[in-house]
Amino acid sequence: MADTGVAVIGAGVVGLAVAARLAPSTEVVILERRARHGQETSSRNSEVIHGGMYYPTGSLKARLCVDGNRRLYELCARHGVPHARVGKIITAMNADELPKLDELLRLGHANGVEMSRLTGEETRALEPHVPSVGALLSPNTGIVSAHALMDCLLHLAREAGALLQPRAEVVGLAREGAQWSLTVREGDEEGSLTAERVVNAAGLEADTIAGLAGIDLDAAGYRQHFWKGSYFSVRSSKAHIVSRLVYPVPGHVSLGVHAVVGLEGRLRFGPDAEYLPDRALDYKVNEGKRAAFAASVRRLVPEIEDDDLEPDMAGIRPKLQGPGQGVRDFVIAEEQSRGLPGLVSLIGIDSPGLTSALSIAEEVAQLLDAK
Ligand SMILES: Cc1cc2nc3c(=O)[nH]c(=O)nc-3n(C[C@H](O)[C@H](O)[C@H](O)COP(=O)(O)OP(=O)(O)OC[C@H]3O[C@@H](n4cnc5c(N)ncnc54)[C@H](O)[C@@H]3O)c2cc1C
């Protein structure tokens, strides 16, 4: 008999959401390499509850973001997780960008996202400091405290009997008979744990874990690329210069440097997209980026000067897309067809992974139930 029903690898927002979803009906152990839950990507992001207008219709990102948005607001309201439905505008800075806005509006509507088109004048009435020749308004885009959300999910998981094992790094994963054997490093010691099923929610290392299980990463298309995103914050009197999330018309790798209003009244701009070829966990914000950053920021809010910006924080996106490659969807796969029954891989969970976490958990539960 296995030590546990399900071993969840990784206590980020996705692993915690999966644990909270499964624990009422299954024994769950969460293995986390850090001293606490939520120390990596899940606490280093924009904390935006995305609407879901950017992703190809029918993709997992579109479906799970739209569904996850609704589930997340419900959970926050039910459990008192700090959040705010502040709304967002995506603004066109010149007439050339207007067709892209219309395209985005069509895509959003096809994905089931509530959105409307604003004229330049209507946009300036909402955000007087944002130059605009036209914009989209997404009323259901909002912000959430990612830490409070993860605390809440951990509490729900524990209440239902789940166990979180911090400082427990999974370094081996093998199918043995009808169960899984996980080799776990805790400090200088190595031990093992057996589980009937395994959910790989290891974020930046999800491809490494898949590799430990014997999956050929290149053949499967599971190799992740690290894209760092840095933020600068506005600490001057201009911290209240906008009252909504303000985005440009999106670029190819990221949604573009945008204005992120925080629950505590902090205003940040970011993230940019910097490729990390050596996959180093480098979270330092390079001060030397200030001038280039300020130039992008001024396209959105011209009154922001270089001196108004201070280096803030950075996060790293695990993307399936390398430089110059096309945009990829989330991978959520039960690996029976590779001879690995009971292993669920969650690969390339970049944005909108925070928004989608509760729906990803639902998807995982259905995959495991079907087996
Ligand atoms: C700059 C940036 C901005 C973003 N903005 C948004 C946004 O506004 N809205 C949105 O919806 N999404 C956003 N995202 C995406 C979102 O943050 C992620 O999709 C989400 O946090 C992924 O959660 P996760 O649980 O999969 O990963 P993580 O939070 O990385 O959790 C994985 C966990 O696994 C652990 N782990 C790794 N390897 C092992 C191992 N071998 N053994 C044990 N544990 C292990 C790690 O320590 C970590 O705690 C953004 C991401 C970035 C980087």
The ligand as an SDF file (V2000), in Angstrom:
LIG
                    3D

 53 58  0  0  0  0  0  0  0  0999 V2000
    6.4290   38.4720  -14.0310 C   0  0  0  0  0  0  0  0  0  0  0  0
    5.1990   37.6060  -13.9860 C   0  0  0  0  0  0  0  0  0  0  0  0
    3.9330   38.1900  -13.9870 C   0  0  0  0  0  0  0  0  0  0  0  0
    2.8030   37.3930  -13.9470 C   0  0  0  0  0  0  0  0  0  0  0  0
    1.5770   37.9890  -13.8150 N   0  0  0  0  0  0  0  0  0  0  0  0
    0.4720   37.2200  -13.7070 C   0  0  0  0  0  0  0  0  0  0  0  0
   -0.7900   37.8190  -13.4780 C   0  0  0  0  0  0  0  0  0  0  0  0
   -0.8960   39.0300  -13.2760 O   0  0  0  0  0  0  0  0  0  0  0  0
   -1.8810   37.0260  -13.4550 N   0  0  0  0  0  0  0  0  0  0  0  0
   -1.8130   35.6780  -13.6450 C   0  0  0  0  0  0  0  0  0  0  0  0
   -2.8410   35.0160  -13.6850 O   0  0  0  0  0  0  0  0  0  0  0  0
   -0.6060   35.0630  -13.7770 N   0  0  0  0  0  0  0  0  0  0  0  0
    0.5230   35.8100  -13.7950 C   0  0  0  0  0  0  0  0  0  0  0  0
    1.7540   35.2130  -13.9120 N   0  0  0  0  0  0  0  0  0  0  0  0
    1.8270   33.7490  -13.9680 C   0  0  0  0  0  0  0  0  0  0  0  0
    1.6620   33.1200  -12.5970 C   0  0  0  0  0  0  0  0  0  0  0  0
    2.4390   33.7820  -11.6280 O   0  0  0  0  0  0  0  0  0  0  0  0
    2.0800   31.6400  -12.6870 C   0  0  0  0  0  0  0  0  0  0  0  0
    1.4140   31.0310  -13.7570 O   0  0  0  0  0  0  0  0  0  0  0  0
    1.7320   30.8700  -11.4160 C   0  0  0  0  0  0  0  0  0  0  0  0
    2.2040   31.5270  -10.2690 O   0  0  0  0  0  0  0  0  0  0  0  0
    2.3250   29.4790  -11.5050 C   0  0  0  0  0  0  0  0  0  0  0  0
    2.1050   28.8200  -10.2860 O   0  0  0  0  0  0  0  0  0  0  0  0
    2.7500   27.4080  -10.0130 P   0  0  0  0  0  0  0  0  0  0  0  0
    2.1830   26.9150   -8.7510 O   0  0  0  0  0  0  0  0  0  0  0  0
    2.6160   26.5720  -11.2460 O   0  0  0  0  0  0  0  0  0  0  0  0
    4.3250   27.6950   -9.9140 O   0  0  0  0  0  0  0  0  0  0  0  0
    5.2320   28.1920   -8.6860 P   0  0  0  0  0  0  0  0  0  0  0  0
    4.6240   29.3080   -7.9540 O   0  0  0  0  0  0  0  0  0  0  0  0
    6.5840   28.4060   -9.2750 O   0  0  0  0  0  0  0  0  0  0  0  0
    5.2660   26.9490   -7.7200 O   0  0  0  0  0  0  0  0  0  0  0  0
    6.0330   25.8100   -7.9940 C   0  0  0  0  0  0  0  0  0  0  0  0
    6.5950   25.3140   -6.6990 C   0  0  0  0  0  0  0  0  0  0  0  0
    7.2930   24.1000   -6.9440 O   0  0  0  0  0  0  0  0  0  0  0  0
    8.4210   24.0610   -6.0950 C   0  0  0  0  0  0  0  0  0  0  0  0
    9.3780   23.1060   -6.6580 N   0  0  0  0  0  0  0  0  0  0  0  0
   10.0940   23.2000   -7.8040 C   0  0  0  0  0  0  0  0  0  0  0  0
   10.8570   22.1050   -7.9780 N   0  0  0  0  0  0  0  0  0  0  0  0
   10.6170   21.2880   -6.9180 C   0  0  0  0  0  0  0  0  0  0  0  0
   11.0970   20.0090   -6.5350 C   0  0  0  0  0  0  0  0  0  0  0  0
   11.9950   19.3490   -7.2740 N   0  0  0  0  0  0  0  0  0  0  0  0
   10.6360   19.4570   -5.3860 N   0  0  0  0  0  0  0  0  0  0  0  0
    9.7260   20.1290   -4.6050 C   0  0  0  0  0  0  0  0  0  0  0  0
    9.2400   21.3440   -4.9250 N   0  0  0  0  0  0  0  0  0  0  0  0
    9.6700   21.9110   -6.0770 C   0  0  0  0  0  0  0  0  0  0  0  0
    8.9250   25.4910   -6.1040 C   0  0  0  0  0  0  0  0  0  0  0  0
    9.7430   25.7860   -5.0110 O   0  0  0  0  0  0  0  0  0  0  0  0
    7.6060   26.2740   -6.0940 C   0  0  0  0  0  0  0  0  0  0  0  0
    7.1970   26.6110   -4.7870 O   0  0  0  0  0  0  0  0  0  0  0  0
    2.9240   35.9910  -13.9440 C   0  0  0  0  0  0  0  0  0  0  0  0
    4.2000   35.3980  -13.9320 C   0  0  0  0  0  0  0  0  0  0  0  0
    5.3330   36.1990  -13.9180 C   0  0  0  0  0  0  0  0  0  0  0  0
    6.6720   35.5730  -13.8320 C   0  0  0  0  0  0  0  0  0  0  0  0
  1  2  1  0
  2  3  1  0
  2 52  2  0
  3  4  2  0
  4  5  1  0
  4 50  1  0
  5  6  2  0
  6  7  1  0
  6 13  1  0
  7  8  2  0
  7  9  1  0
  9 10  1  0
 10 11  2  0
 10 12  1  0
 12 13  2  0
 13 14  1  0
 14 15  1  0
 14 50  1  0
 15 16  1  0
 16 17  1  0
 16 18  1  0
 18 19  1  0
 18 20  1  0
 20 21  1  0
 20 22  1  0
 22 23  1  0
 23 24  1  0
 24 25  2  0
 24 26  1  0
 24 27  1  0
 27 28  1  0
 28 29  2  0
 28 30  1  0
 28 31  1  0
 31 32  1  0
 32 33  1  0
 33 34  1  0
 33 48  1  0
 34 35  1  0
 35 36  1  0
 35 46  1  0
 36 37  1  0
 36 45  1  0
 37 38  2  0
 38 39  1  0
 39 40  1  0
 39 45  2  0
 40 41  1  0
 40 42  2  0
 42 43  1  0
 43 44  2  0
 44 45  1  0
 46 47  1  0
 46 48  1  0
 48 49  1  0
 50 51  2  0
 51 52  1  0
 52 53  1  0
M  END
$$$$
